[in-house]
Amino acid sequence: MKVLIYNPYRRYITQQRINSVSGYDKCRIVPTEDLFVFKYAFNECLSGETIVVFFIENETDMAFLEDMNSKFVDIKLIVNHPDENDKFRARILKLYPRFVTVSDDCDRLLPEVVPGLVRQQLQD
């Protein structure tokens, strides 16, 4: 099981809390800050055994995520986007993520969602 995180601006509190799932024996956290590194790391992921946490900061990130969507087969996707950018929300929902959060809520919600998905995945 792998949790692949794209977090270009290193939201410290969120990253630290998500890393709390690393206590699970069969779970590995892979943080990335660069789209190229994310894509490389994603290509090493196994279908059905990966959770992707993706922070969208701008149009480049959004377009990249849309391009990667065809590769997200049996991947649990969690997306965070800037609150002020409603145009991303409709595009994100077309990707069928498990969870969507906005920047204002991510430090409160993501630390609860990611461990819950990890526990669920490890039980299956």
N, C-alpha and C positions, 0 to 999 in steps of 0.2 A: 504494500500500500504506500502510495506517495501523495503528498500534498505539495503541489507545484504553485508557487506564489509569484506573481508579477506585481511588484510594488516599486515603481520607479522613483518615488520620492521618499521611500523608507519611512513610512508612518511607524514610528518607533513603538508606540504603545500597542497598536494593532499587531505588529509583527511579533512583539514579545508575548502577547497573549495567545496568538495563534501557535507560537512555538511550544506552548504548554502541551500540545498533543504529541510532542516528540517523546513523551514518557511512555507511549504505547510501544511495546516491543516490535510490532510489525509495521510501524509507521515511520516514514522518513520525510522530513521537511526539506524542500528544495526552494530556497528564496532566490529570485532573480530580479535584477533592476534594468535589464536590457532586453529588448524584443528578440534580438538574435540569440542571446543566451537562453531565453525562454523557449524559443522554437527548437533549439538543439536539445534542451532538457526534455521538452515534450515528446520529441521523437523517440526518446528512450523509455517513455511511459507505456504501461500495459493497459489495454482496454479493460474497463471494469474495475481497475485497481487504482484509479487516479481521481483526485479532487483538485480542481484548478480554482485558485482564488486570483482574480484579475482586477487590478485597480486601473480604471480608465481615467486618464488625465486630460487627453486632448483628442483631436480628430485622428491623428496617426495611430494612437492606441486603439480607437474604435474600429478603424478600417482594418487593422491587423487582426483584431479579434474576429471580425466578420470573415476575413480570409481564412482563418484557422478553423472556423465553424465546421467545415466539411470533415475535418479530422477528429472532431469531438464525438467519437462514437463510444457510447457507454461511459462518458466522462461526466462527473458531477461538477457543474460550473457554478461558481459564485462570483458575482460581479459587483464592484463598487464604482460609482460614478459621481462626478461633481453635482451637487444639488442644483446649482443654477442652470444646468444644461439639460432642459427637458427634451431636446431633440435626440439625445442619446437614449432616453428611456424606451421609446418605441422600437428603436433598432436593437437594443439589448433584449427586449422581450421576444423578438423573432428568433433569438438563439436558444430559447427554452432553458434558461438557467434554473438551477434549484433555488437560488436566493439572489435578490438584488437589494443593495443598500446604497444609500447616499453618503457622502463624505461626513455629514454631521452625525450620522448614526453608526458609522462603521466601528468605532472603538467600543461601543456598547453592545452591538449585535454580533459582529463577526466572531469574537472570542467564544460565544455560545454556540453559534451555528457550526463552525468547523469541527470542534470536538464531537458534537452530536452526529455529524455525518461520518466522522471517522469511526465512532463506536458502532454505528449502524452498518457500515461497510465491513468492519471486522467481524461482526456477528453473522453476516451472510455467508 
